[in-house]
Amino acid sequence: MDKLMSDLKSQIIAQLNLQDTKPEDIGDDQPLFVEGLGLDSIDALELIVLLQQHYKIKLSNAEEGPKVFKTVRTMAEYITAHQAQNA
Amino acid sequence: MYIRATGNISPQKTFGHGPMDDSPVVYNGNRLTAIEPEYKDFIDPKLIRRMSRIIRMGVAAAMECLHEAAIKTPDAIVTGTAYGCLDDTHSFLSKMVQFNEELLTPTAFIQSTHNTIGAQIGLMLQCNNYNNAFVHRGFSFESALLDAMMLIKENDASNVLVGAIDEIINASHTILNRLGLYKQGNICNLDIYQSTSKGTIAGEGATFFLLAKEASNTDYAKLDGLHTFYKPANAAEVEQQVNNFLQKHHVNISEINLIITGKNGDVAGDKIYDTLSTSVLAGKQTINYKHLCGEYPTAATFAVWLAAHILKFKKLPAIISHQPSSQKNIKKVLVYNHYMGIHHSLYLLSAC
């Protein structure tokens, strides 16, 4: 899980072009939207693309979004659960 | 109407207080790249991350212009661009191919439209006033400026932020190079006018002007007129256009103190400038500017910016100091530019 969260932080920084942000600046349980990293709805779309590109996961239910993209940890948990389901 | 303020990001050190004391930046090769400022001083870092290079250039040039004019919300924002946000367009299209038309990221698509920069300026200023973008190839800036002038003349605006933006990226440079637009071999930008070969040097830039209806005591220049004409049949037609333009503005050629031409070192395209220098513009002090900014469809913005600075500071700036100058008291400037021999434009500016 730690490795996955570390990878995710780097991928989020690259995908969203978060200049001056390093992976260690993003807390595992830090909110990604509004407060915390301050991401917005366009970033949410970028994160959906990130999941598809890097983990082949298609977020089919939009209502899952706020829960999945709450923090880096919730994203990692979602990816892990999805991979276990498809193993 | 008056040019109250300017903002210019170009391949020269034009951002800030202008080029009056700087020597020209020398480039070897057929591509001139804009010298960019530290954007964090002008743009919120949170917004910068979504902006490609050309958007940053455009927004920063516009912000500097507004800052100089001490205007927070202009009555209108009008932009011109021929290429638009090329880098974002290239990124978006490349990803379409790379990911087989799936998994497309929204940011590049959103930012790839030609009105992105005007819209971004409007968003940053929270300005809901008139906002328009013109994409008319070599007439893009001229169309934007004409719109701005009409807004002011028809009393729809008392001040307008107007400018143009175009960038050159690796992909477009490669394509245009293949099409023969640029000179081959080792070429220095300062030597292009001595060249006897075809082609020119590529350039880019973001230039904005604050156009105001009323005069202030800090204006750069008065913008007296603008005229465009398309694909003239021959030199005689161009001469006629110049004469008609001056006549329309009740100006005799003897009153013009300085001509700024769009000569770009292309032996074919420069012929018309040489012809005019022996006919309708004979004997006039003439300077060129494309060795400074390169050639691009909205390069005439650089000429207007240069003319405005010359008229305000009443001297030829150091960046063109290698060109002979005899005229000290410059009160009227005529700019004649053409892009690819297709889009021709004339500007008339005078001292305030």
Interface residues (C-beta under 8 A of the other chain):
Chain A: Q15 L16 N17 L18 Q19 D20 G38 I42 L45 E46 V49 Q52 Q53
Chain B: P45 K46 I48 R49 R50 F99 E102 L103 L104 T105 P106 T107 I110
